[in-house]
Amino acid sequence: MNTTNRGFAFSLDTAFSSLLIFAMLFLATSHFNTESETALKSVKEFGLWKNGLFVADSLVKNRSENKILGAASFDEGKRRVMENKLELIDIQGVTGIDSNEFFVKNISISFKNGRKEVVEISEKNAESCISVERIVTVENEIGLLGVVVCEM
């Protein structure tokens, strides 16, 4: 077999450039894999946050027999629900919500004076939980309502 210096250098250049191309393809593939896992986790967290926000909004804007779906005060004189105005007795009577996607772990209200009321709704353990907070008025005192929602 007859080889020249030029042919040998060309084959080394080709081998080196091929190695670099395969290394770049490997790095790009692993980067896309990591990014897709991060995007999937972000979508799950967004869904959980959305459900928590819906529960918190329903809790402070509606009135229902099932207090988790609405615990806002009702003004008999005006014949309407008073948004963002809650009674502590109604919050303490909150029960769970039936869903295949999430469950409400607890509801808490923190007041300016440092007092904190926590209502435990579920004893289930979960890996992924998120807390949604809203400012509300509870018995004529401003407080921060926190709803902890967890993934099933």
C-alpha positions as CSV (number, residue, x, y, z in Angstrom):
1,M,0.0,0.0,0.0
2,N,1.4,3.3,-1.1
3,T,0.8,6.2,1.4
4,T,2.1,9.7,1.2
5,N,2.6,12.3,3.8
6,R,-0.2,14.4,2.4
7,G,-2.7,11.4,2.5
8,F,-1.6,10.5,6.1
9,A,-2.1,14.2,7.3
10,F,-5.5,14.3,5.5
11,S,-6.7,11.1,7.2
12,L,-5.6,12.5,10.6
13,D,-7.4,15.7,10.0
14,T,-10.5,13.8,9.0
15,A,-10.4,11.6,12.1
16,F,-9.8,14.6,14.4
17,S,-12.7,16.7,12.8
18,S,-15.0,13.6,13.0
19,L,-14.2,13.2,16.6
20,L,-15.0,16.8,17.3
21,I,-18.3,16.6,15.4
22,F,-19.4,13.5,17.4
23,A,-18.4,15.2,20.6
24,M,-20.4,18.3,19.8
25,L,-23.4,16.1,18.8
26,F,-23.1,14.2,22.1
27,L,-23.0,17.5,24.1
28,A,-25.9,19.0,22.2
29,T,-28.0,15.9,22.7
30,S,-27.3,15.8,26.5
31,H,-28.1,19.5,26.7
32,F,-31.5,19.0,25.0
33,N,-32.3,16.1,27.3
34,T,-31.6,18.2,30.4
35,E,-33.6,21.1,29.0
36,S,-36.6,18.9,28.2
37,E,-36.5,17.5,31.8
38,T,-36.5,21.0,33.2
39,A,-39.3,22.1,30.9
40,L,-41.4,19.1,31.9
41,K,-40.9,19.8,35.6
42,S,-41.7,23.5,35.0
43,V,-45.0,22.5,33.3
44,K,-45.9,20.3,36.3
45,E,-45.2,23.1,38.7
46,F,-47.2,25.5,36.7
47,G,-50.2,23.2,36.7
48,L,-49.9,22.8,40.5
49,W,-49.6,26.6,41.0
50,K,-52.6,27.1,38.8
51,N,-54.7,24.7,40.8
52,G,-53.6,26.3,44.1
53,L,-54.5,29.7,42.8
54,F,-57.9,28.5,41.7
55,V,-58.5,27.0,45.2
56,A,-57.4,30.2,46.9
57,D,-59.5,32.4,44.7
58,S,-62.5,30.3,45.1
59,L,-62.0,30.2,48.9
60,V,-62.0,34.0,49.2
61,K,-64.4,35.0,46.4
62,N,-67.3,32.5,46.8
63,R,-69.7,31.1,49.4
64,S,-70.4,27.4,49.4
65,E,-71.6,24.6,51.8
66,N,-68.2,23.0,51.1
67,K,-66.0,25.7,52.6
68,I,-62.9,24.8,50.4
69,L,-65.0,26.0,47.4
70,G,-66.0,29.2,49.1
71,A,-65.7,30.6,52.6
72,A,-66.2,34.3,51.9
73,S,-68.6,36.2,54.2
74,F,-72.2,36.9,53.1
75,D,-73.7,40.3,53.6
76,E,-77.4,39.8,54.3
77,G,-78.2,43.5,53.8
78,K,-76.6,43.8,50.4
79,R,-77.5,40.2,49.6
80,R,-74.0,39.4,48.1
81,V,-70.7,37.8,48.9
82,M,-68.1,40.0,50.5
83,E,-64.9,39.1,48.6
84,N,-61.6,38.8,50.6
85,K,-63.6,39.0,53.9
86,L,-63.5,35.7,55.8
87,E,-64.6,34.5,59.2
88,L,-62.2,32.3,61.2
89,I,-64.9,29.8,62.0
90,D,-65.5,29.2,58.3
91,I,-61.8,28.6,57.7
92,Q,-61.6,26.1,60.5
93,G,-64.5,24.2,58.9
94,V,-62.7,23.6,55.6
95,T,-62.6,20.0,54.3
96,G,-60.6,18.5,51.5
97,I,-61.3,18.6,47.8
98,D,-61.6,15.5,45.6
99,S,-59.2,15.6,42.7
100,N,-57.0,13.1,40.9
101,E,-54.3,15.8,40.2
102,F,-53.8,17.5,43.6
103,F,-54.9,17.8,47.2
104,V,-54.9,20.7,49.7
105,K,-52.5,19.9,52.5
106,N,-53.3,22.9,54.8
107,I,-54.6,26.4,55.0
108,S,-52.9,29.0,57.2
109,I,-53.6,32.7,58.1
110,S,-50.8,34.8,59.4
111,F,-51.7,38.1,61.0
112,K,-49.6,41.3,61.5
113,N,-49.4,40.8,65.2
114,G,-47.6,37.4,64.7
115,R,-50.6,35.2,65.4
116,K,-51.0,32.3,63.0
117,E,-53.9,29.9,62.5
118,V,-53.2,26.7,60.6
119,V,-55.9,24.2,59.5
120,E,-54.5,20.8,58.6
121,I,-56.7,19.3,55.9
122,S,-54.7,16.3,54.7
123,E,-52.1,14.1,56.4
124,K,-50.8,12.7,53.1
125,N,-47.1,13.0,52.3
126,A,-46.1,14.5,48.9
127,E,-42.9,15.2,47.1
128,S,-44.1,18.3,45.3
129,C,-46.0,21.0,47.1
130,I,-46.6,24.7,46.4
131,S,-47.9,27.5,48.5
132,V,-50.2,30.2,47.2
133,E,-50.8,33.4,49.3
134,R,-53.5,36.0,49.3
135,I,-54.1,39.1,51.4
136,V,-57.5,38.8,53.1
137,T,-59.5,40.4,55.9
138,V,-60.4,37.9,58.7
139,E,-62.7,39.3,61.4
140,N,-61.7,42.9,60.6
141,E,-58.0,42.1,60.8
142,I,-55.7,42.0,57.7
143,G,-54.0,38.6,57.3
144,L,-52.1,36.6,54.8
145,L,-53.9,33.5,53.6
146,G,-51.7,30.6,52.6
147,V,-53.0,27.5,50.7
148,V,-50.6,24.6,50.4
149,V,-51.4,22.4,47.4
150,C,-49.6,19.1,46.7
151,E,-49.3,16.9,43.7
152,M,-50.9,13.4,44.0
